[in-house]
Amino acid sequence: MPGFELFGDLERKEVNDVLDNGVLMRYGFDAMRKGHWKAKELESELSKVFNSKHVQLVSSGTAAVSVALASAGIGAGDEVIMPTFTFVASFEAIMMLGAIPVLVDIDDTLTLDPEAVKNAITSKTKAVMVVQMCGSMGNMDALRSICDKHNLVFVEDACQAIGGSYKGKALGSIADVGCFSFDFVKTITCGEGGAVVTNNENYYTNADHYSDHGHDHIGKDRGAETHPNLGYNFRISELNAAVGLAQVKRLPEFIEIQKKNYSIIRESLSEIQDVTFRTVPDGGVESYAFLNFFLPDLEKARKVSEAFKTNGIDACFHYYDNNWHYIRKWDHLKDLKSLYPISKEVKEGIEYLKTKSFEQSDYHIARNISCLIKLSWTEDEVKERANKMAELIKSII
Ligand SMILES: *Cc1c(COP(=O)(O)O)cnc(C)c1O
């Protein structure tokens, strides 16, 4: 991560194809487009990568989550279980539909603790959303069986984990419906973009319609198409899709580089007693987009994070003190600071956040440091960084 580090001729060529005929929209204008259908091509490419029947591209990862939930029929007053550690997009996407985000503790996989999920289920619960944070994953078998037992939709946000797998299946393709982001800092970027991935024919058709104002996409005349249901506009443009099309062909190369760089740093930190690593569930293979490790306590983690910053080790995050990825700093959510009135259901549904504490999540996130693995580092740079990181940590613990 991120794919933009290695932009080159491939990206340029795909974008120029689009500019040559000037059709920036993914639907219609058949005669003008000289055979270029970048969004369609990217969808079929992604469906091969994920070994999944259907892929619907949309305008962002946040849109992907909203479209996925809407396509599965989740809306006003429904409860969606999600982890305390994620990106703000998770609750935004849920609340946009008038549904209620129910935050639960994470374990040392850094996503949903299956026990916490079980304890949070009520008669209003409709879905469980696992967020495959920082290139790894939750315990998918345990979560799957909870969802099956309680008849819940299983949603998988794999925005940060493209290229990872669980028991041979691509992350994002395992739950009932998966979501990806191709924003500017993700492993594969479109500039802005996202995707909904599913084997469920019905969810796919809903996503296809809903993300384009309800258009049923039957026939060759957009104006004559019918609208079986209400929809919105979450379309991706051809320009964005073109960039993604070039990038997705390089995914195996990107994952190889991430793995190589990750391994060098991990090996160096492994030698330090008191540094431990996140748990990757049995059968899981990380995407190597990040290296996550734990220090003995909050104070030491803060000191290490500070030392990294002042010594030029960039792109390492101590999420406990971060405004965007962890419940602790989400006062705008807890206080429901909305520009517009929020429904009574959501207001009441979110009341619990004012008083609820998440000690188990705090325990993990307070001690965790998450380092982005870049694609553009040379081998010498990674080795130097790995040594420096180890030295700094040793000087503190
Ligand atoms: C990036 C990200 C999103 C949102 O994607 P956008 O394309 O930026 O809207 C959602 N969830 C996670 C875990 C992300 O990292």
The ligand as an SDF file (V2000), in Angstrom:
LIG
                    3D

 15 15  0  0  0  0  0  0  0  0999 V2000
  -10.6110    3.2700    3.1240 C   0  0  0  0  0  0  0  0  0  0  0  0
  -11.5950    2.5130    3.9150 C   0  0  0  0  0  0  0  0  0  0  0  0
  -12.9790    2.6620    3.7340 C   0  0  0  0  0  0  0  0  0  0  0  0
  -13.6060    3.7170    2.8880 C   0  0  0  0  0  0  0  0  0  0  0  0
  -13.1500    3.8180    1.6150 O   0  0  0  0  0  0  0  0  0  0  0  0
  -13.2820    5.1930    0.7960 P   0  0  0  0  0  0  0  0  0  0  0  0
  -13.0500    4.7090   -0.6000 O   0  0  0  0  0  0  0  0  0  0  0  0
  -12.1860    6.0980    1.2620 O   0  0  0  0  0  0  0  0  0  0  0  0
  -14.6270    5.7290    0.9970 O   0  0  0  0  0  0  0  0  0  0  0  0
  -13.8280    1.8420    4.4570 C   0  0  0  0  0  0  0  0  0  0  0  0
  -13.3630    0.9430    5.3290 N   0  0  0  0  0  0  0  0  0  0  0  0
  -12.0350    0.7860    5.5460 C   0  0  0  0  0  0  0  0  0  0  0  0
  -11.5710   -0.2510    6.5100 C   0  0  0  0  0  0  0  0  0  0  0  0
  -11.1150    1.5890    4.8690 C   0  0  0  0  0  0  0  0  0  0  0  0
   -9.8160    1.4540    5.1260 O   0  0  0  0  0  0  0  0  0  0  0  0
  1  2  1  0
  2  3  1  0
  2 14  2  0
  3  4  1  0
  3 10  2  0
  4  5  1  0
  5  6  1  0
  6  7  2  0
  6  8  1  0
  6  9  1  0
 10 11  1  0
 11 12  2  0
 12 13  1  0
 12 14  1  0
 14 15  1  0
M  END
$$$$
